[in-house]
């Protein structure tokens, strides 16, 4: 009995070869990966702003897939981050696990900002909850592993969490976001690795965050943007990827 994907090496090579082109296409649409020059520059500006004693405001936004919405986090020098609001689109649309672009949640956030004398221009960065270029490469890899039967996975009805329309929706999000907040062109979105989002929150919200010794953080997800299972070492020095299941259908074999 076979375990694991049918064509793992071919599929992995195809995904790796296509990733630079996919990354460039998303960057042209306004979606930038965490290691990109655009995101590094935004991080440098954020650090300089905090160093000057100013308040930093970052929005995490779910733009495609499931559980769309937006959350506003405020950071002040010498203080930890504060969650100012967290609006899920389903609370406004009435659609459970809504995966549409979060227009209603965004408007509610803008209304809240206006009540506090702020506007969208006061947001320093917009961070997407998935690394969409990596997610697109993962979809390509997953389909290539089991062709021809796996071609059906491109249909939303067959694979609601990872499909072509979802990825196109993510690519269109910077333009839609700009229109929603009244900004010109495209508003840059910094695509954060999905499993790192899970790992950072789990670590920071745990009692282990105050420990000096490193802590093992496991993320077991239905699907991430680079696989379904990731293991991290977290501690005072930050978060480091230890091991990862690199495909959705790979055998675990991590420990």
SVG drawing of the C-alpha trace seen along z (x, -y; Angstrom):
<svg xmlns="http://www.w3.org/2000/svg" viewBox="-27 -63 45 65">
<polyline fill="none" stroke="black" stroke-width="0.4" points="0.0,0.0 1.5,-3.3 1.8,-6.1 2.5,-9.7 2.2,-11.5 2.5,-9.7 5.1,-12.0 6.7,-13.9 10.1,-14.8 8.5,-16.0 5.9,-18.0 8.4,-19.6 10.7,-20.6 7.8,-22.1 6.8,-24.1 10.3,-25.3 10.9,-26.3 7.6,-28.3 7.9,-30.1 10.0,-33.0 7.6,-33.8 4.6,-33.4 6.3,-35.7 6.9,-38.4 3.3,-38.2 1.9,-38.7 4.4,-41.5 3.2,-43.3 -0.3,-43.1 0.8,-44.5 1.2,-41.3 4.7,-41.1 6.4,-38.1 7.9,-38.6 11.5,-38.6 10.9,-41.0 12.5,-44.4 9.2,-46.1 8.4,-44.3 12.0,-44.8 11.6,-48.5 8.3,-48.7 9.8,-46.9 12.7,-49.4 10.2,-52.3 8.2,-50.7 11.4,-50.3 12.4,-53.9 9.0,-55.1 9.0,-53.2 12.5,-54.5 11.2,-58.0 8.6,-57.4 5.6,-57.3 2.7,-54.8 2.7,-52.1 -0.6,-50.7 -0.7,-47.4 -3.7,-45.7 -3.9,-41.9 -6.3,-41.2 -7.8,-37.9 -8.6,-38.6 -9.4,-35.1 -10.1,-31.6 -12.0,-31.4 -12.6,-33.5 -12.0,-36.8 -11.8,-39.9 -9.4,-42.5 -7.7,-43.2 -5.9,-46.4 -2.9,-46.1 -1.3,-49.1 2.3,-49.3 3.8,-52.0 7.5,-52.4 8.2,-50.5 4.8,-48.7 3.6,-45.4 1.2,-45.2 -2.5,-46.0 -5.3,-44.5 -7.6,-47.5 -10.2,-45.6 -10.9,-42.3 -13.8,-42.1 -14.7,-39.0 -16.6,-39.4 -19.1,-36.7 -20.4,-38.9 -21.5,-41.4 -22.4,-39.2 -24.1,-36.4 -22.1,-33.9 -20.3,-31.3 -16.5,-31.2 -17.0,-33.9 -14.2,-33.8 -15.1,-36.9 -13.1,-40.1 -13.9,-41.7 -15.6,-44.8 -18.0,-45.1 -15.4,-44.4 -13.1,-47.0 -15.8,-49.6 -16.6,-48.9 -12.9,-49.4 -12.8,-52.7 -15.8,-53.9 -14.0,-52.9 -10.9,-54.8 -12.9,-57.8 -14.5,-57.8 -11.0,-57.9 -10.0,-60.8 -7.9,-58.5 -8.1,-57.3 -6.7,-54.7 -3.7,-56.9 -2.7,-56.3 -2.2,-52.6 1.5,-51.8 1.2,-48.3 -1.3,-45.8 -0.4,-42.2 -2.2,-39.3 -2.7,-36.1 -1.2,-33.8 1.9,-33.8 -0.1,-33.7 2.8,-33.2 3.9,-30.1 0.3,-29.0 0.0,-29.2 3.2,-27.1 1.8,-24.6 -1.4,-24.2 0.6,-23.7 2.7,-21.0 -0.3,-19.3 -2.1,-19.1 1.0,-17.8 1.5,-15.1 -1.6,-13.2 -2.4,-14.1 -4.8,-13.6 -7.2,-12.9 -6.0,-15.8 -7.0,-18.4 -10.4,-18.5 -8.8,-20.2 -8.7,-23.5 -12.4,-23.7 -13.6,-25.5 -16.3,-22.9 -13.6,-20.2 -11.0,-22.1 -12.6,-25.1 -9.4,-26.0 -7.0,-26.0 -8.1,-26.7 -7.5,-28.9 -10.3,-31.5 -9.1,-32.0 -5.6,-32.8 -6.9,-35.2 -9.0,-36.9 -5.9,-37.3 -4.0,-38.9 -6.8,-41.4 -7.0,-42.3 -4.4,-45.2 -6.5,-47.1 -9.8,-46.3 -8.2,-47.4 -7.1,-50.7 -10.6,-51.4 -12.1,-50.5 -9.9,-52.9 -10.0,-55.6 -6.3,-55.3 -4.9,-55.5 -3.5,-52.5 -2.8,-49.4 -2.3,-49.3 0.7,-47.0 -0.1,-43.8 2.7,-42.0 2.0,-38.3 2.9,-36.6 3.7,-32.9 0.5,-31.3 2.1,-28.8 4.4,-31.5 1.2,-33.5 -0.1,-30.5 3.2,-29.8 3.9,-33.4 0.5,-33.8 0.6,-30.4 4.0,-31.2 3.4,-34.8 0.0,-33.9 1.5,-31.0 3.3,-31.1 6.4,-29.9 7.0,-33.2 8.7,-34.4 11.1,-31.4 14.7,-31.7 14.9,-28.2 13.7,-27.5 10.2,-26.1 9.0,-23.7 5.9,-25.0 4.0,-22.6 1.5,-23.8 -0.8,-21.1 -3.0,-22.7 -5.4,-21.5 -3.3,-23.3 -0.7,-25.9 1.0,-27.9 4.1,-25.6 2.6,-22.4 0.3,-21.2 2.6,-20.6 5.5,-22.8 7.7,-22.6 9.4,-25.7 11.9,-26.6 10.8,-29.8 12.6,-31.7 14.1,-35.1 16.0,-35.2 12.9,-34.8 11.2,-32.0 13.1,-29.5 11.7,-26.8 13.0,-23.4 11.2,-21.0 8.3,-21.1 6.2,-18.7 6.7,-20.2 3.5,-19.0 -0.1,-18.5 0.1,-14.7 3.6,-13.9 4.0,-11.3 4.7,-13.0 8.2,-11.7 9.1,-14.8 10.1,-13.4"/>
</svg>
